[in-house]
Amino acid sequence: MRRDQMSEITVLAGTNRSGKREGFDQIIIRPGDTLSIVGPTGSGKSAFINDIEVLAQADTVTGRRILVNGVPPSDEMARDPSKKPIALITQSTRVIADLDVSRFLELHIEARKQTHIEDLIENTIALTNEFTGEQITEAMSMTALSGGQTRALLIADAILIGRTPILLLDEVENAGIFKERVISCIKECRKTVIFVTHDPYLALRTDRRIVMSNGAVVKVLEPHDRERATIARVSEIDDLLWDLRERIRSGELIGEEDAIDEKIGVPA
Amino acid sequence: MKLAIIAGTASVGKTAVVRQIIREFREGCNPAYVKIDVVRAFEDEELREEFGIPTRKVYSGDLCPDHAGIMVLQDAISWAQNLGSGLLIIESAGLCLRCTPYTTQSFGIAVLSAVSGSNSPLKMAPMIAQADMAVVTKTDLVSQAEKEVFREYIKEVAPSIDIIETNAIQGTGMRYLMKALSAYPDLSDAEQIVLRGSPPLGVCTICVGKKEIGWQHHFGVIRPLEEADNIYRGD
């Protein structure tokens, strides 16, 4: 089976920090699903996506097991990163290699034994630049990229070069990437994505929300259309905040003429 | 008794790997541990305190630590056997990439760190090529792309080596190491154990204490800059 033909991931429940069983039997994640993991710091959000990334077989602290298409993954899939259908991108994910962008991408393309190297490098850089406000070029050094640029490049790399069907993104919203563009691109490409997030807008935009506490899943919410009106409203607030952030970053003063209260509809 | 020999440069996470092995084999295997180091080492005390297992350390001082390890290995095996241990773990100091410490009748583990740069497997070829398994640590800190490139380079050095990727602190991915170590045969005859690889070409005058720089001041195994392709030139 090729990685990109992989259809679904099943998470089987483990236990919380006190050894009590989690609040679900199984969570099935199908191609194109979007999920968010929410909960306070230290509640086990990152451990949840780490379990998926390592295709845990009751061998991590949580005791969860991960099935691929309903069966335990093969050793080869679990062990060889190029056979693994999953890319994990975290805030601490670094690029160590002291290479320029195009050589870095070229090495990854070679490791994947893909062809049309030049086109692929060009497309990956173009997609990266859709995700980040600070444009990158192929001659830039990987180690000199900002946090946001690195995150954007790694997401584009996972989509186009890794062709990974499942993306796990751990608090990427803090890196200043265009999250709306990322989420719509992921949906267009029928990728599965799981966001660990503290960002209300991102959490609302996903199909399902997994709520964590004390190392365990305590709830799985499927809001369907019930939050639609809220999403539209939060989107406006988010746009407003984005605009403010950009203006503050460029050195502007924000005053009464900006009518913030009016824009977010605060009663006088 | 099984013998496991763990090598890898400083700070790659050798002891984190050892901790996971001890955790797995503590029940029923009575693991014993020997650390070889140059000047100071604390791992023996930490592991003894944490797991209550017999541990020792050897300071090599002026001797090369891999040489020191080879010198004491026979005694270390007798020590562990007398304690009724089912698994002796030897952790090297991790200095030299040339004279690898793996022996016959032992399971050799090369520990590499994913954050050491993707070329590093190419630089430490003998340490990897003579091992049974390469354990790549700190993979949670690097990008997917770099993990894949790192793996390709290990394969270039040792095409058939078993590779596992891990965050050794969490122990993710270590089940394959445990499986392979469990399946590895006990040592059969300690008297017959020999080094897997050939040691370097004998001592040089720097090894025996001459401090002058430049090949003109030395004899035996010497190498001028412009003849770097020659293996050595006799005096």
Interface residues (C-beta under 8 A of the other chain):
Chain A: N50 V54 A56 Q57 D59 T60 V61 D75 A78 R79 D80 P81 S82 A87 L88 I89 T90 S92 T93 R94 V95 I96 A97 D98 F104 L105 L107 H108 E110 A111 R112 L154 D157 A158 I161 G162 T164
Chain B: A114 V115 S116 G117 S118 D140 L141 V142 S143 Q144 A145 E146 K147 E148 V149 R151 E152 I163 I164 E165 N167 Q170 G171 T172 G173 M174 R175 Y176
